[in-house]
Amino acid sequence: MATTDTPVNSRARLSPGESRAAAIEAARALLLEAGPQAVTLKAVAGRMSRTHANLLHHFGSAAGLQAALARDIGERVTAAIGRSVALAREGKADPREIVEGAFDAFDREGAGQLAAWMILSGNRDALDPVLEAIHRLVDQLVEGHEDRPVADTTLWLVLAALGDSLLGGPMTAALGLPRAKARELAVRHLLATHPDIPASGG
């Protein structure tokens, strides 16, 4: 896979699956470095030392590449949150890890910027893979815990993480609050609404 600093070797022969994965990794690096507007076929192709036509073959368009990136981010995010919730329910992880995972996904992974940009640019359909991944996560977490407000918790946690990734810095600065205040509030709310999750890891 490509890294942030090293482009894919132009002489390397990659399978179609490897080429798609490398393109998505390059797109992720561009997203984190320069924002969602930088995720274009030309920029990703240059990052990989591949041709524009090569990426066009795999993704069809820049929107197709962005949708693939959104799908990859959505799957990574929900998989990480799902693992954290399972461990927390068993007392093997602190509930803060659930909150940190969600907030980091939208902030450090770039999901917040990508989602906001797609919505504002009218490319809402590209978010469907992310929403579908979240829906699958909720179905997974509800099983055996039908009496808990899992869907409600997922809604406010995702919206809080998204909002914090976009406005958390300026808002906490304006209010004179610590930058991590939203995360602290989210942990408190999680514990209040899900008493089945122990307050600290074992």
LUMVEXLO-954233 format. One record per residue (C-alpha): residue number from 1; residue in three letters; x negated, y, z. Coordinates in pm, whole numbers. Example, Ala and Ser with C-alpha at 12.3 -4.5 7.8 and 13.67 -1.06 7.14 Angstrom:
ATOM   nr  rest      c1      c2      c3
ATOM    1   ala   -1230    -450     780
ATOM    2   ser   -1367    -106     714
% end
This chain:
ATOM   nr  rest      c1      c2      c3
ATOM    1   met       0       0       0
ATOM    2   ala    -102     357     -59
ATOM    3   thr    -208     563     238
ATOM    4   thr    -181     935     292
ATOM    5   asp    -540     991     180
ATOM    6   thr    -607     716     -72
ATOM    7   pro    -413     682    -398
ATOM    8   val    -345     342    -546
ATOM    9   asn    -628     228    -774
ATOM   10   ser    -517     290   -1132
ATOM   11   arg    -688     -36   -1239
ATOM   12   ala    -504    -248    -986
ATOM   13   arg    -242    -477   -1135
ATOM   14   leu      66    -471    -917
ATOM   15   ser     376    -681    -943
ATOM   16   pro     703    -487    -995
ATOM   17   gly     783    -529    -625
ATOM   18   glu     439    -412    -517
ATOM   19   ser     458    -116    -753
ATOM   20   arg     795      -8    -611
ATOM   21   ala     668     -47    -255
ATOM   22   ala     355     156    -333
ATOM   23   ala     566     428    -495
ATOM   24   ile     793     450    -192
ATOM   25   glu     492     472      39
ATOM   26   ala     345     750    -177
ATOM   27   ala     682     927    -174
ATOM   28   arg     693     901     205
ATOM   29   ala     347    1058     232
ATOM   30   leu     453    1348       9
ATOM   31   leu     772    1393     209
ATOM   32   leu     580    1425     535
ATOM   33   glu     309    1648     390
ATOM   34   ala     509    1890     176
ATOM   35   gly     880    1832     231
ATOM   36   pro    1150    1660      23
ATOM   37   gln    1119    1900    -270
ATOM   38   ala     772    1755    -332
ATOM   39   val     909    1405    -390
ATOM   40   thr     920    1406    -770
ATOM   41   leu     835    1133   -1018
ATOM   42   lys     541    1335   -1148
ATOM   43   ala     397    1397    -801
ATOM   44   val     440    1037    -689
ATOM   45   ala     292     906   -1015
ATOM   46   gly     -11    1134    -968
ATOM   47   arg     -47    1014    -612
ATOM   48   met     -58     655    -731
ATOM   49   ser    -269     718   -1041
ATOM   50   arg      21     581   -1244
ATOM   51   thr     221     730   -1530
ATOM   52   his     551     911   -1513
ATOM   53   ala     694     648   -1750
ATOM   54   asn     590     370   -1513
ATOM   55   leu     793     518   -1226
ATOM   56   leu    1081     601   -1458
ATOM   57   his    1094     231   -1545
ATOM   58   his    1121     132   -1180
ATOM   59   phe    1356     401   -1048
ATOM   60   gly    1531     554   -1348
ATOM   61   ser    1507     910   -1221
ATOM   62   ala    1379    1127    -937
ATOM   63   ala    1718    1079    -768
ATOM   64   gly    1668     703    -793
ATOM   65   leu    1327     730    -628
ATOM   66   gln    1469     950    -352
ATOM   67   ala    1753     703    -295
ATOM   68   ala    1501     419    -267
ATOM   69   leu    1302     623     -17
ATOM   70   ala    1619     696     182
ATOM   71   arg    1705     325     183
ATOM   72   asp    1358     234     306
ATOM   73   ile    1370     497     582
ATOM   74   gly    1719     386     684
ATOM   75   glu    1613      23     714
ATOM   76   arg    1300     111     912
ATOM   77   val    1494     338    1146
ATOM   78   thr    1777      98    1220
ATOM   79   ala    1543    -200    1259
ATOM   80   ala    1334     -12    1515
ATOM   81   ile    1639     111    1707
ATOM   82   gly    1795    -235    1703
ATOM   83   arg    1482    -393    1849
ATOM   84   ser    1461    -126    2118
ATOM   85   val    1825    -169    2218
ATOM   86   ala    1790    -547    2240
ATOM   87   leu    1481    -518    2460
ATOM   88   ala    1638    -249    2678
ATOM   89   arg    1947    -462    2738
ATOM   90   glu    1716    -740    2858
ATOM   91   gly    1534    -498    3088
ATOM   92   lys    1217    -533    2882
ATOM   93   ala    1203    -175    2754
ATOM   94   asp    1286     170    2880
ATOM   95   pro    1601     324    2725
ATOM   96   arg    1385     624    2639
ATOM   97   glu    1237     406    2364
ATOM   98   ile    1578     395    2195
ATOM   99   val    1599     774    2196
ATOM  100   glu    1235     823    2098
ATOM  101   gly    1275     582    1808
ATOM  102   ala    1579     763    1672
ATOM  103   phe    1433    1112    1717
ATOM  104   asp    1095    1012    1571
ATOM  105   ala    1264     859    1268
ATOM  106   phe    1434    1185    1180
ATOM  107   asp    1135    1400    1274
ATOM  108   arg     806    1220    1211
ATOM  109   glu     939     984     943
ATOM  110   gly    1099    1275     755
ATOM  111   ala    1452    1134     753
ATOM  112   gly    1598    1461     880
ATOM  113   gln    1444    1672     605
ATOM  114   leu    1535    1420     339
ATOM  115   ala    1897    1394     456
ATOM  116   ala    1945    1771     481
ATOM  117   trp    1791    1829     139
ATOM  118   met    2003    1562     -28
ATOM  119   ile    2321    1703     124
ATOM  120   leu    2240    2062      28
ATOM  121   ser    2135    1964    -325
ATOM  122   gly    2459    1774    -380
ATOM  123   asn    2289    1433    -392
ATOM  124   arg    2506    1290    -115
ATOM  125   asp    2532     947    -277
ATOM  126   ala    2161     894    -213
ATOM  127   leu    2240     886     159
ATOM  128   asp    2471     587     123
ATOM  129   pro    2190     334     189
ATOM  130   val    2107     511     516
ATOM  131   leu    2471     520     626
ATOM  132   glu    2516     155     531
ATOM  133   ala    2207      59     733
ATOM  134   ile    2343     245    1035
ATOM  135   his    2680      72     991
ATOM  136   arg    2508    -268     989
ATOM  137   leu    2317    -170    1302
ATOM  138   val    2639     -78    1483
ATOM  139   asp    2798    -410    1384
ATOM  140   gln    2491    -589    1520
ATOM  141   leu    2487    -399    1849
ATOM  142   val    2860    -432    1910
ATOM  143   glu    2848    -812    1900
ATOM  144   gly    2884    -935    2256
ATOM  145   his    2931    -578    2383
ATOM  146   glu    3274    -498    2242
ATOM  147   asp    3366    -307    2558
ATOM  148   arg    3084     -54    2509
ATOM  149   pro    3117     264    2293
ATOM  150   val    2842     161    2051
ATOM  151   ala    2983     347    1750
ATOM  152   asp    3031     665    1956
ATOM  153   thr    2677     639    2090
ATOM  154   thr    2532     585    1745
ATOM  155   leu    2720     890    1614
ATOM  156   trp    2598    1135    1875
ATOM  157   leu    2245     991    1882
ATOM  158   val    2202    1019    1504
ATOM  159   leu    2352    1369    1494
ATOM  160   ala    2137    1480    1789
ATOM  161   ala    1821    1338    1630
ATOM  162   leu    1905    1498    1294
ATOM  163   gly    1977    1837    1452
ATOM  164   asp    1664    1826    1664
ATOM  165   ser    1446    1744    1364
ATOM  166   leu    1574    2054    1182
ATOM  167   leu    1632    2311    1458
ATOM  168   gly    1494    2164    1779
ATOM  169   gly    1172    2367    1776
ATOM  170   pro    1324    2712    1714
ATOM  171   met    1622    2646    1945
ATOM  172   thr    1424    2530    2247
ATOM  173   ala    1178    2818    2197
ATOM  174   ala    1462    3069    2181
ATOM  175   leu    1621    2927    2496
ATOM  176   gly    1293    2894    2685
ATOM  177   leu    1330    2518    2717
ATOM  178   pro    1072    2239    2677
ATOM  179   arg    1050    2105    2321
ATOM  180   ala    1153    1757    2438
ATOM  181   lys    1468    1882    2613
ATOM  182   ala    1707    1731    2358
ATOM  183   arg    1542    1392    2398
ATOM  184   glu    1574    1413    2777
ATOM  185   leu    1944    1499    2747
ATOM  186   ala    1995    1210    2506
ATOM  187   val    1837     964    2750
ATOM  188   arg    2065    1084    3031
ATOM  189   his    2373    1052    2812
ATOM  190   leu    2268     706    2694
ATOM  191   leu    2234     582    3051
ATOM  192   ala    2566     740    3150
ATOM  193   thr    2761     578    2868
ATOM  194   his    2580     242    2864
ATOM  195   pro    2538     110    3219
ATOM  196   asp    2446    -228    3064
ATOM  197   ile    2107     -77    2978
ATOM  198   pro    1872     -70    3281
ATOM  199   ala    1729     269    3376
ATOM  200   ser    1373     142    3336
ATOM  201   gly    1192    -140    3161
ATOM  202   gly    1094    -452    3341
% end
